[in-house]
Amino acid sequence: MAKGRRIVVIGGSAAGPKAAARAKRLDQNAEVTIIQKAPELSMASCGYPYFVGGVFNERKQLLSTPYGEVRDPDFFLQTKGITARTETEVTAIDRERRLVRLRDLRSGQEEELPYDRLVIATGATARQPPIPGIELEGITTLQSMRDADLLRKIRDDKQITRAVVVGGGLIGIETCEALQLSGIDITVVEMLPQILMFLDWEMAKVLENHVRSKAANVLTDIGVAAFIGREGKLTAVKLSNGTELPCQLAVLAIGVTPNIGLASAAGLKIGVTGGIEVNEFLQTSDPDIYAVGDCIELTHRITGAKTRAPFGDLANLQGRVAGENIVLGNGAIFPGTIHTGICKVFDFAAGSTGLSESKAREAGYDDLVTVVNASLDKPEFMGAKLLISKMVAERQTGRILGVQCVGPGDVGKQIATAAMAILGKLTVQDLVNADLPYAPPFSLPIDHLIATAHLLENKLKGRLNGISSPEVKKRLERKADSWILDVRTAGEFEAMRIGIGETLIPLGELRDRLDELPADKDREIICYCKISLRGYEAQRLLEAHGWNNVRVLEGGVMAWPFGREK
Ligand SMILES: Cc1cc2nc3c(=O)[nH]c(=O)nc-3n(C[C@H](O)[C@H](O)[C@H](O)COP(=O)(O)OP(=O)(O)OC[C@H]3O[C@@H](n4cnc5c(N)ncnc54)[C@H](O)[C@@H]3O)c2cc1C
């Protein structure tokens, strides 16, 4: 075969190998080399928390193809025709001479490797804040295979009894679950007012309560002031209010910083968010150099703003696009992200796509309509599980801007469907009669997502007069004169109740007991049930009898994020 184009890929985890494999598939003549600093290749980093938590035990599974072959340099050479060099670091990019400088981390030997096209896929590094004591033994991150090995050993050794996870984002919460499953007493410390910032506050609180119910402690609105140790080993985490949490392990999970050192030293443009700037072909400011994965900056497909989205699915998709463009010329496009993501939170999942209400407001959308829907994912007789969703739309156009979903039900399906709706720029009206699959093992006749759109349609048309749980809480705090009505059955009320001064009148008795309601027809009445379907029926009934300020607590008791009496 004729000597082909020399392609060098820096980084051999997710985006890099994908770009390399795609390039080689499309151009068998290409000489493709992956340079990888870590000892492993193609690590399934998203699986680290489950290896640490003992969901599976064979380390090899993190590094293998679905048919069980470990993706090592031999595999890359034999199966893919790609040279992969591990424990080798690229120390510089010489754009003028079109070569990279390498250092073999085992021998220290240095060499130069020429390229015709270069792909930078150097990923990101876990942030390490300059907190006093951060160098103590017992403080780690969960970003690399090394970290996963260390935490797995901690699980297996069973010596550590208490740990603190610093940061309540996706990796922090997954790490919390993994360590809790290992029998370690866990506290998550989050500086912001909520965990999982991709969700709106009231959605995140539902999950926070769930994490607490699993015997893991969560502290929000508080930072870490120092790590305290004895003889070089961590003994406690000191919080900004002076409290000390004794522990032998702290895992830092406060986000990642893109690895842009090589790119910026080579004079490539860095974007406003700190990631490597690329165009829609994933080409950097040097036309011979492409960049993919966690190290780049992307465009948000709704707002058009620059953003970063360190997600494994996007890294792979970008690798595929860049791999094609480097061998066939710029034909494939990577349009950006709508920040679709999901994570497991003990028995619940948390997912989001598009903009949350707070992110939409930050982006300048101020005429929004939102709704919270709590309902089941399938019939009771098929083992129904709860889903709580929040849909955010533009009031004027009805365009759906975002959907968040939490709960023990099938969150993934909700978010995947919603992501397609958002990418297709669908409106609430489009979703109202969407044709989704139905059979009892899989969903209700009206799928939860469609039911959420129905609620939003009712709200847009002025039929449903919803009120969010934080708004109700504010009314309670300022001792507003609202009259609160729970329309569930007496049995349900006995088993679980919010306890905010509500009166119980079951929906079936409401018609006969209207005289028990406030005589003042202008007084605000807030009604609810378990999920607020009966609450909505109560609203319509009361309005028909002349009350003209009736609100429905969205999501009912199930989505109430604050403390309950019972
Ligand atoms: C614990 C955890 C859980 C996650 N869960 C999810 C999830 O559920 N869903 C999801 O979508 N995403 C998840 N992610 C994120 C996902 O893993 C990343 O987005 C993805 O790995 C990014 O791929 P990448 O190739 O850009 O970078 P990386 O995976 O970071 O790989 C970059 C590689 O480049 C190498 N490198 C860096 N500098 C050099 C150099 N100078 N020379 C040579 N090599 C170099 C490094 O050794 C590294 O292996 C998770 C991440 C972690 C850590």
The ligand as an SDF file (V2000), in Angstrom:
LIG
                    3D

 53 58  0  0  0  0  0  0  0  0999 V2000
  -16.0140    9.1090   37.3980 C   0  0  0  0  0  0  0  0  0  0  0  0
  -16.5210    9.6260   36.0930 C   0  0  0  0  0  0  0  0  0  0  0  0
  -17.8060    9.3440   35.6960 C   0  0  0  0  0  0  0  0  0  0  0  0
  -18.2840    9.8380   34.4890 C   0  0  0  0  0  0  0  0  0  0  0  0
  -19.5490    9.5340   34.1190 N   0  0  0  0  0  0  0  0  0  0  0  0
  -20.0130    9.9670   32.9280 C   0  0  0  0  0  0  0  0  0  0  0  0
  -21.2970    9.5900   32.4790 C   0  0  0  0  0  0  0  0  0  0  0  0
  -22.0050    8.8330   33.1550 O   0  0  0  0  0  0  0  0  0  0  0  0
  -21.7180   10.0670   31.2880 N   0  0  0  0  0  0  0  0  0  0  0  0
  -20.9530   10.8750   30.5050 C   0  0  0  0  0  0  0  0  0  0  0  0
  -21.3720   11.2520   29.4110 O   0  0  0  0  0  0  0  0  0  0  0  0
  -19.7080   11.2320   30.8960 N   0  0  0  0  0  0  0  0  0  0  0  0
  -19.2340   10.8040   32.0800 C   0  0  0  0  0  0  0  0  0  0  0  0
  -17.9620   11.1360   32.4610 N   0  0  0  0  0  0  0  0  0  0  0  0
  -17.1650   12.0220   31.6080 C   0  0  0  0  0  0  0  0  0  0  0  0
  -16.4190   11.2550   30.5280 C   0  0  0  0  0  0  0  0  0  0  0  0
  -15.6970   10.2130   31.0900 O   0  0  0  0  0  0  0  0  0  0  0  0
  -15.5120   12.2050   29.7810 C   0  0  0  0  0  0  0  0  0  0  0  0
  -16.2980   13.2040   29.1970 O   0  0  0  0  0  0  0  0  0  0  0  0
  -14.6940   11.5150   28.7150 C   0  0  0  0  0  0  0  0  0  0  0  0
  -13.8480   10.5510   29.2520 O   0  0  0  0  0  0  0  0  0  0  0  0
  -13.8530   12.5440   27.9590 C   0  0  0  0  0  0  0  0  0  0  0  0
  -13.0540   11.8970   27.0430 O   0  0  0  0  0  0  0  0  0  0  0  0
  -11.7250   12.5590   26.4820 P   0  0  0  0  0  0  0  0  0  0  0  0
  -11.1360   11.5650   25.5580 O   0  0  0  0  0  0  0  0  0  0  0  0
  -12.0030   13.9170   25.9860 O   0  0  0  0  0  0  0  0  0  0  0  0
  -10.7950   12.7750   27.7480 O   0  0  0  0  0  0  0  0  0  0  0  0
  -10.2200   11.7930   28.8320 P   0  0  0  0  0  0  0  0  0  0  0  0
  -11.0950   10.6220   29.0310 O   0  0  0  0  0  0  0  0  0  0  0  0
   -9.8910   12.6390   30.0030 O   0  0  0  0  0  0  0  0  0  0  0  0
   -8.8770   11.2610   28.1800 O   0  0  0  0  0  0  0  0  0  0  0  0
   -7.8120   12.1020   27.8810 C   0  0  0  0  0  0  0  0  0  0  0  0
   -6.5530   11.2700   27.8360 C   0  0  0  0  0  0  0  0  0  0  0  0
   -5.5200   12.0940   27.3470 O   0  0  0  0  0  0  0  0  0  0  0  0
   -4.3220   11.6890   27.9150 C   0  0  0  0  0  0  0  0  0  0  0  0
   -3.4040   12.8470   27.8650 N   0  0  0  0  0  0  0  0  0  0  0  0
   -3.5650   14.0520   28.4310 C   0  0  0  0  0  0  0  0  0  0  0  0
   -2.5090   14.8410   28.1530 N   0  0  0  0  0  0  0  0  0  0  0  0
   -1.6740   14.1200   27.3830 C   0  0  0  0  0  0  0  0  0  0  0  0
   -0.4100   14.3680   26.7950 C   0  0  0  0  0  0  0  0  0  0  0  0
    0.1920   15.5470   26.9200 N   0  0  0  0  0  0  0  0  0  0  0  0
    0.1700   13.3860   26.0900 N   0  0  0  0  0  0  0  0  0  0  0  0
   -0.4370   12.1840   25.9320 C   0  0  0  0  0  0  0  0  0  0  0  0
   -1.6090   11.8950   26.4860 N   0  0  0  0  0  0  0  0  0  0  0  0
   -2.2280   12.8470   27.1880 C   0  0  0  0  0  0  0  0  0  0  0  0
   -4.6560   11.2690   29.3150 C   0  0  0  0  0  0  0  0  0  0  0  0
   -3.7790   10.2450   29.7370 O   0  0  0  0  0  0  0  0  0  0  0  0
   -6.1030   10.7830   29.1900 C   0  0  0  0  0  0  0  0  0  0  0  0
   -6.2220    9.3830   29.2790 O   0  0  0  0  0  0  0  0  0  0  0  0
  -17.4550   10.6380   33.6670 C   0  0  0  0  0  0  0  0  0  0  0  0
  -16.1450   10.9210   34.0590 C   0  0  0  0  0  0  0  0  0  0  0  0
  -15.6650   10.4080   35.2510 C   0  0  0  0  0  0  0  0  0  0  0  0
  -14.2540   10.7060   35.6650 C   0  0  0  0  0  0  0  0  0  0  0  0
  1  2  1  0
  2  3  1  0
  2 52  2  0
  3  4  2  0
  4  5  1  0
  4 50  1  0
  5  6  2  0
  6  7  1  0
  6 13  1  0
  7  8  2  0
  7  9  1  0
  9 10  1  0
 10 11  2  0
 10 12  1  0
 12 13  2  0
 13 14  1  0
 14 15  1  0
 14 50  1  0
 15 16  1  0
 16 17  1  0
 16 18  1  0
 18 19  1  0
 18 20  1  0
 20 21  1  0
 20 22  1  0
 22 23  1  0
 23 24  1  0
 24 25  2  0
 24 26  1  0
 24 27  1  0
 27 28  1  0
 28 29  2  0
 28 30  1  0
 28 31  1  0
 31 32  1  0
 32 33  1  0
 33 34  1  0
 33 48  1  0
 34 35  1  0
 35 36  1  0
 35 46  1  0
 36 37  1  0
 36 45  1  0
 37 38  2  0
 38 39  1  0
 39 40  1  0
 39 45  2  0
 40 41  1  0
 40 42  2  0
 42 43  1  0
 43 44  2  0
 44 45  1  0
 46 47  1  0
 46 48  1  0
 48 49  1  0
 50 51  2  0
 51 52  1  0
 52 53  1  0
M  END
$$$$
